[in-house]
């Protein structure tokens, strides 16, 4: 089988397309024929060696994917060969023609959802669900600011929040991105490249401020986020690319909370709840993953550059 392999941490060019032996599923394991693999910013942090948990070298990158079950090991009861599935992680990475998974990492994919869309589910949609409902306890009627709403996670946040009855304000840096966010359900969209764009928040919230902020770039925005909050509001830090300095008095004056989002510490019960919500949303049409770009598997280095650039829209996927 062909797969992307990383033999040393570093720049995108360390990723090479290689021929490696096809894995075989053991007890409780599932082998999936990958039709599309999702690319996330976290993949780039791991590949560069700048992440809290690093895999042993060499390794195949990727946590998101979708495809058809090739075979299942002894004891697997919920999944069978030929099933359409999406992946929530893998034992040996998803950037390849085959992915070996634990049964718990494999989830059914509704027939009306494409494989590229399925590859856009795990990291973006579980992150969005965790940020909105498990870590900040968001409820209908609240106002949420999605600070950077055009990427895979941002779009997932907009769709989940709108389906839950929240008022959605989202920001983006391009006209096309702002149009996309409106199409996905945002009530108001702001240009985060415009000076003083957050000064519009009081008028949009009748002077209250927002109840929740979902933040994709905390090292740039966290200090400003705190000033937009209503009393008792929360900021969920989904992404950050460096240290940040804030005025703690902005949090004190509002009795605000700052919480971090890290998928790998979610409990089995929390993951099960998130995947149940995802499946229900896919079936109802409330959740509609947006694929912005599909690239051949060999273009993984290019995908890692693109996923970190501002202005991208939707999910980037690799097609074996």
Residue, then its C-alpha position, 0 to 999 in steps of 0.5 A: x500500500x502507498x502511504x505518507x511517511x515521516x522519518x524525522x520531524x521538520x518542514x512539510x517536505x519531510x513527508x514522503x509517499x512510500x510503499x509499505x506493507x499493508x496492515x492486518x487487523x487483529x482482535x478488536x481492530x478494523x482495516x479501512x480502505x481510505x477514500x479521503x483523508x482530512x488535513x488539520x492544523x494539528x497535523x502540522x504541529x505534530x509533523x514539525x515536532x512542536x506538539x505535546x504528544x509526538x508519535x514514534x518515528x517513522x509514522x503516517x500522519x492523519x487523524x481524519x478519514x473516511x472510506x469502506x471497511x476492508x476487513x475486521x478482526x476477531x471480536x468486532x461486532x458493530x462494523x463489517x466489511x463493506x460498511x461506509x465509515x468515517x474515522x476518529x483517529x487511527x492506530x497507524x495514521x490516515x494519510x494512506x490507502x489503508x488505515x488500521x483502527x481500533x473498533x472504537x475509532x470507526x463510525x458509520x457514515x450516512x449514505x448521503x454524506x460523501x467520503x471527502x465530507x466524512x474526512x472533514x468530521x472528526x477533528x472539526x466537528x468533535x472539537x466544535x461540539x466539545x467547545x460549545x456544549x461540553x466545555x462551555x455548556x452553551x444553550x439555546x438563546x445565547x450569543x456566540x462569537x466564532x472568531x475565525x469561522x471559515x475553516x473546517x472547525x469554524x464552519x462546524x461551530x456555526x452549524x452546531x450553534x445555529x442548530x442549537x438555537x444560538x445567535x451566531x456572530x462569525x468573523x472572516x478575512x475575505x468577502x468569499x469567506x464571509x459569504x460562506x459563513x452566511x450560507x452556513x447560518x451565521x446571523x452576522x459576519x464581521x471582517x476581522x481585517x478591518x480596524x475596530x471590527x469588534x466595536x460592532x459587538x455592543x450594537x449586535x448584542x444590545x449592549x450585553x456582549x457575547x456569551x461565548x467566544x470560540x477562538x481559533x487564534x488565541x495568541x492574536x485575539x484572546x485579549x480582545x475576546x475578553x472585552x467582548x464578553x457578557x457577564x459570566x461569559x466564556x472563551x473556548x481556546x481552540x487554537x493558538x500559535x504562541x504565547x499571549x498577554x492579557x489584562x486579567x482585569x477584563x476577565x475579573x470584571x465579567x467573572x469570565x472563564x477561559x477554557x482550553x479544548x484538547x480532543x485527546x483528553x475527552x472521555x469515552x462518554x464525551x466522545x460517544x455523545x459527540x459522535x451521536x450528535x454528529x450522526x444525528x446532524x448529518x441525517x437531519x441535514x443540520x450538519x453539512x461538512x464543506x470541503x474546500x480543496x481536494x488534493x492527491x495523497x502525494x501533495x501532502x506537503x502542499x496541503x500542510x502549507x495551505x492549511x496554515x494560510x489565512x483565508x482558507x475555506x472549508x476542509x482540505x482533504x487528500x485523496x489516495 
